[in-house]
Amino acid sequence: MAGDSQIVAHGENLLGHIEQASGNPDGASELFIRSAEGFRTLGTPWGTGNAAHRHGERCRCRRRGRPGGAITG
């Protein structure tokens, strides 16, 4: 059912934020990737972009020496 899949994709995105805030960047990335894939399958551009953006943001932070993904500007 599409409604259930959308709830799962939103849930994985939310859990990605929780994992990131809890200091688990690898877990956060995995959840953001799964969320983006779920939204892509559903054809939901906003959700796909949001989750992919959060994953990419975390990767940029890691390259800049902020491995936890903290965004400081």
C-alpha positions in Angstrom: 0.0 0.0 0.0 1.5 3.4 -1.0 0.4 5.1 2.2 2.4 2.6 4.3 5.4 3.0 2.1 5.2 6.8 2.5 5.0 6.5 6.3 8.1 4.2 6.2 10.1 6.7 4.1 9.1 9.6 6.4 10.0 7.5 9.4 13.4 6.6 8.1 14.1 10.2 7.4 13.1 11.2 10.9 15.1 8.4 12.4 18.1 9.6 10.4 17.8 13.0 12.1 17.6 11.2 15.5 20.7 9.1 14.7 22.6 12.1 13.6 21.7 14.1 16.7 22.7 11.0 18.8 26.2 11.0 17.4 25.7 8.1 15.0 26.6 9.5 11.6 26.9 6.2 9.8 23.5 5.1 11.0 22.1 8.5 9.9 23.5 8.1 6.4 22.0 4.7 6.0 18.6 5.9 7.1 18.7 9.0 4.8 19.7 6.8 1.9 16.9 4.3 2.5 14.4 7.2 2.9 15.5 8.8 -0.3 15.2 5.5 -2.1 11.7 5.0 -0.7 10.6 8.4 -1.7 12.1 7.9 -5.2 10.1 4.7 -5.6 6.9 6.5 -4.6 7.7 9.3 -7.1 7.8 11.9 -4.3 10.4 14.5 -5.4 10.3 16.6 -2.2 11.0 13.6 0.0 13.7 12.2 -2.3 15.5 15.6 -2.4 15.1 16.2 1.3 16.6 12.9 2.4 19.3 13.0 -0.3 20.2 16.6 0.8 20.6 15.5 4.4 22.8 12.6 3.4 24.9 14.9 1.2 25.1 17.6 3.9 26.5 15.0 6.3 29.1 13.9 3.8 30.2 17.5 3.2 30.6 18.0 7.0 32.7 14.9 7.3 35.0 16.2 4.5 35.3 19.5 6.4 36.4 17.8 9.6 33.0 17.7 11.4 32.5 13.9 11.4 29.3 14.0 13.4 27.6 16.1 10.7 27.2 19.2 12.7 26.4 22.2 10.6 28.0 25.3 11.8 27.8 27.5 8.7 
